[in-house]
Every structure is written in C-alpha cells, then in structure tokens.
C-alpha cells in the first residue's frame, strides 16, 4: 500500500494541475488569480521592481502578474516538475526564463533575501498549508520594502460554502484519479480562517490592510470561499 505522504506527493506531481485548472474549479481559480492583480495601487521603481511569490507551485499565478517587474522569484518547498523546468538543487535558484527564477526553499525562512529587498510578495492559497503561518508572515514583512505590497489569497477554511463546493468538484476529481480526497485535503489544509485572520491583523497591525471576500463580500465568512488581501507595508 502506498504511504500517505507518498500519496500526497504523487498527487501534487501528477494531478494537481488537472484538478485546479479545469471545469468549474478552473474558472474560479482563474478569476481569483485575476482578482489578486486588481487595484494594486502605485508602483514605484518600475525599472527595478522585484517580486517574490511564495508557494508558487507549478507557476500557476505567473501569467496573471502585472508585468512591470525586473525580477520574479518563485519559492516553493516542493521541487518543480522536471518535465516543465530545468533540474535544480534545493536551496539554489534556477533560471526559468529571462528575469524569472525558481528556488526550492521553506517560505518561512529566507536567509537569501535581505531586509527591505522586495517590492511585492505574493502568496496564493498558501497560509492554510503552513504549520506556522505567523512565522512566514513575519518573514515576508521583513523582506518587503516600506511602501511595498504583500498580496494574499486566503482560503476561508472550513467555511460551509467552501466545503460544499469542494464536495461537488475537487472531491470528485481526486477520486476520479484514484486519490483519497479527505486524506490529502485535511493533511494539507491545516489552518482555519479565524486563526489566520487574527494572525494577519496582528503581524500587520501598523500597516494598511485592504481585504475583500469572494464571492459575496458583505456576507459571513462561512458563505464565502476566499479572502483577498492587499497589505501596504508602513515605514519602519
């Protein structure tokens, strides 16, 4: 019998893209990627604008990103699929294309990035997966310049609406491919929304936080899927 961790890793290597990029889930995912790129506000130093995406996965968000940047670094704990990207060593950046590179690393510990060295940090549906999201957010704030932006897509786990949608969409896809949905999902989605929101509010207490829920901005979080954050870092 395949081990639980092997099952999870096999799913993310072989079937994750098929699950999130097609059908209703794909349409919602595409919209959320676009939503994360709206109303970003003023961008300074366009000729030297540095973006770091945390938990970049297979690079799903890259094609939606505002193109005014000089460097785009993708960080993920899992290695990239070798069929799409150059082979790389853990902890060493790999050039993917001009101005774009990937590094396999823990997003909660980024010693290769200096304080106030990044103009924008992006994380799509990542916090829900992290054992210590507070440590990660503190690290992301450390590397972001004053006036810089941190863009977050936070899953409203375990909202009633999210669980219902998962049951009729992703659960069916997982099982179609032969993977146990609940076994994988609840080993990956380990944080709940109220805790994540409290931590975000505390870490960025001195910064400017804009947030919007989807798809019903003015309704209870249990009746929504995600919350999008744009956090403008204050002067130190």
PyMOL commands that set and color helices and strands:
alter all, ss='L'
color gray80, all
select helices_A, chain A and resi 4-14+16-20+23-35+46-48+62-64+127-129+133-143+160-168+170-176+181-188+193-203+221-223
alter helices_A, ss='H'
color red, helices_A
select strands_A, chain A and resi 50-54+71-76+94-97+100-104+118-124+144-155+208-214+226-232
alter strands_A, ss='S'
color yellow, strands_A
deselect
rebuild
show_as cartoon
